[in-house]
Amino acid sequence: MRKTTSVVALIALILTGSLIYYYLTQKENQSPSTVVHQPVKDKETITLLATGDILMHNTVIASGDMGESYQFDHLFAPIKSLVSQADYSIINLESALAGPETGYTGYPTFNSPDSLAQSIKEAGFDLVTTANNHILDRGLSGAMRTMDVLNQNGLDTIGTYRSQAEKDAYLIKDIRGIKIGFLAYGYDTNGIPLPQDKPYFYNLIDPDKILEDISTLRPQVDVLVLLLHWGVEYSPYPTAQQEKLAQQFLAQGVDAIIGGHPHVIQPAHIINISGQKKFVIYSMGNCIGNQRGVERNSGVVIKLAYTKDFESGKTILTGYHYTPTYSHTYNQNGRQKFRVIPIPETIAAIRAGSEPYLKTDSIPWLEQIATNCQEQMEVGPLK
């Protein structure tokens, strides 16, 4: 009897083990068929956007005065949707953010409220260039504070630095697998001496140094963007020296040169170098400000598309678009206000009856601004 019981127990144990083994092996065999494999992209496209200078004249600062504080969202509200659609957006700030202690002033030495940084970020911008002739308008301490305030508001800065280590760490953004490298330089600081004990502070335009930086950064990135504060103020064209330098920088490995400082729009070109399309715009004019004359209140928003083939590892320029803009002065509740308006969208809004401050009699001069911009943007559709 004991023998029979033992045999039955043994058979039961074997059957139980067999069932467990069957269950486990079936689960293992079924696992591959239940795994969801995400498709691997063979190509990816990202967009970069850039526009011109922020000039905080006294009247522009006053337009944001709320009594106990300042608010500048109205400056950029009309282009917010345009800016926010890009993967990475760039603007140049021609003002210190040095705090209220030395007063808020416009031209010739600019100092603006900290809330401007928040409004720049709210508009959709990601990178602020600070290598320009107004960064030392409140001295070195003001420049350092400017970078601090911008960074605290979630904005990247480039062109001026707080340490050698910060300068040596090149700005590289990885956007969906496409690495974009940025370099920025300025021509001068309006005669204000650069700090001799801080040679890292300001990226001064030095062609040899720029070529050296290009050679160092180029192997690390898919796209290399060069931001230059240069040129002759109020001239509609670059100098022969600028054109020569642009060719050198592009041939060395730069993919796009984006310029500013002249406060008017200068030409844009697509240049074919060794079978690769390169982009240059010498000046994007002003984004916002209160200068005299239509040309000095005109600007342009540039959007570039780059596509990477992950199989070959090559990244090329596949799209280009520009939007003419205008720094428009208007009255709201008896107060002078400013805003940067995109010309095509504003004309469409006027015709639709949804534009609150401009009427149909404004369309001809808006169209003329767009035409003036088009004449400088000789670049046609990419082929």
Secondary structure, DSSP 8 states (H G I E B T S, - for coil): -HHHHHHHHHHHHHHHHHHHHHHHHHHHHHHHHH-------SEEEEEEEEEEEE---HHHHHTTB-SSSB--HHHHGGGHHHHHTSSEEEEEE-SB---GGG--B-TTS-B--THHHHHHHHTT--EEE--STTTTTTHHHHHHHHHHHHHHTT-EEESB-SSHHHHHS-EEEEETTEEEEEEEEES--TT----TT-TTSB-B--HHHHHHHHHHHGGG-SEEEEEEE-S-TT-SS--HHHHHHHHHHHHHT-SEEEEE-SSSB--EEEEEETTEEEEEES-BBEEE---SSTGGGEEEEEEEEEEEETTTTEEEEEEEEEEEEEEEEEEETTEEEEEEEEHHHHHHHHHHT--SS--GGGHHHHHHHHHHHHHHB------
